[in-house]
Amino acid sequence: MGKEKIAITLDQRSIGELDRLVAGNVFRSRSQAIQEAVSEKLQRLKKARLAAESAKLNPLFERELAEEGLTVDVKQWPEY
């Protein structure tokens, strides 16, 4: 995946914390730290959106939909 440079503005406290993490070899660079932070945040937002959408589902309806036609299919299954 290609990368693109962007400019961001951070407060001094955040920059100081980033620099301490880089100095402590937690990250190779500020860029890596910021890239990982953004990626992690985007993943959390996706999961939160998925959870919110899943919460809207009706479990009974979903089960009925999943099992629709299953009784007919079960009769056609071979005996074990």
The 8 nearest C-alpha neighbors of each residue, nearest first, counted from 0:
[[1, 2, 3, 34, 4, 38, 35, 31],
 [2, 0, 3, 4, 34, 5, 38, 31],
 [1, 3, 0, 4, 5, 34, 30, 31],
 [2, 4, 5, 1, 0, 6, 34, 30],
 [5, 3, 2, 6, 30, 7, 1, 34],
 [4, 6, 3, 7, 2, 30, 8, 34],
 [5, 7, 4, 8, 9, 3, 30, 33],
 [8, 6, 9, 5, 33, 4, 10, 30],
 [7, 9, 10, 6, 14, 11, 13, 5],
 [10, 8, 13, 14, 11, 7, 12, 15],
 [9, 11, 12, 13, 14, 8, 15, 16],
 [12, 10, 14, 13, 15, 9, 16, 8],
 [11, 13, 15, 14, 10, 16, 9, 17],
 [14, 12, 16, 15, 11, 10, 17, 9],
 [13, 15, 17, 11, 16, 12, 18, 10],
 [14, 16, 12, 18, 13, 17, 11, 19],
 [17, 15, 13, 19, 18, 14, 12, 20],
 [18, 16, 14, 20, 15, 19, 13, 29],
 [17, 19, 21, 15, 20, 16, 22, 14],
 [20, 18, 22, 16, 21, 17, 23, 15],
 [21, 19, 23, 17, 25, 18, 22, 26],
 [20, 22, 26, 18, 24, 23, 19, 28],
 [23, 21, 19, 24, 20, 18, 25, 26],
 [22, 24, 20, 21, 25, 19, 26, 18],
 [25, 23, 21, 26, 22, 20, 27, 19],
 [24, 26, 20, 23, 21, 27, 22, 32],
 [27, 25, 21, 24, 28, 32, 20, 31],
 [28, 26, 21, 24, 31, 25, 29, 32],
 [29, 27, 30, 31, 26, 21, 32, 18],
 [28, 30, 32, 31, 33, 17, 21, 18],
 [31, 29, 33, 28, 32, 34, 27, 35],
 [30, 32, 34, 28, 29, 33, 35, 26],
 [33, 31, 29, 35, 30, 34, 26, 36],
 [32, 34, 36, 30, 35, 31, 37, 29],
 [33, 35, 31, 37, 36, 32, 30, 38],
 [36, 34, 38, 32, 33, 37, 39, 31],
 [35, 37, 33, 39, 34, 38, 32, 40],
 [36, 38, 40, 34, 39, 35, 33, 41],
 [39, 37, 35, 41, 40, 36, 34, 42],
 [38, 40, 42, 36, 37, 41, 35, 43],
 [39, 41, 43, 37, 42, 38, 36, 44],
 [40, 42, 44, 38, 43, 39, 37, 45],
 [43, 41, 45, 39, 44, 40, 38, 46],
 [44, 42, 46, 40, 45, 41, 47, 39],
 [43, 45, 47, 41, 42, 46, 48, 40],
 [46, 44, 42, 48, 43, 47, 49, 41],
 [47, 45, 49, 43, 48, 44, 50, 42],
 [48, 46, 50, 44, 49, 45, 43, 51],
 [47, 49, 51, 45, 46, 50, 44, 52],
 [48, 50, 46, 52, 47, 51, 53, 45],
 [49, 51, 53, 47, 48, 52, 46, 54],
 [52, 50, 48, 54, 49, 53, 47, 55],
 [51, 53, 49, 55, 54, 50, 48, 56],
 [54, 52, 50, 55, 56, 51, 49, 48],
 [53, 55, 51, 52, 56, 50, 57, 49],
 [56, 54, 53, 52, 57, 51, 50, 58],
 [57, 55, 53, 54, 58, 52, 61, 60],
 [56, 58, 60, 59, 61, 55, 54, 62],
 [59, 57, 61, 60, 56, 62, 63, 54],
 [60, 58, 62, 61, 57, 63, 64, 56],
 [59, 61, 63, 57, 62, 58, 64, 56],
 [60, 62, 64, 58, 59, 63, 65, 57],
 [63, 61, 65, 59, 64, 60, 58, 66],
 [64, 62, 60, 66, 61, 65, 67, 59],
 [63, 65, 61, 67, 62, 66, 60, 59],
 [66, 64, 62, 63, 67, 61, 69, 60],
 [65, 67, 69, 63, 64, 62, 68, 70],
 [68, 66, 64, 69, 65, 63, 70, 62],
 [67, 69, 71, 70, 66, 72, 65, 64],
 [70, 68, 72, 66, 71, 67, 73, 65],
 [71, 69, 73, 72, 68, 74, 67, 66],
 [70, 72, 69, 68, 73, 74, 75, 67],
 [71, 73, 69, 75, 70, 74, 68, 76],
 [74, 72, 70, 76, 75, 71, 69, 77],
 [73, 75, 72, 71, 76, 70, 77, 69],
 [76, 74, 72, 73, 77, 71, 70, 78],
 [75, 77, 73, 74, 78, 72, 79, 71],
 [78, 76, 79, 75, 74, 73, 72, 71],
 [77, 79, 76, 75, 74, 73, 72, 71],
 [78, 77, 76, 73, 75, 74, 72, 70]]
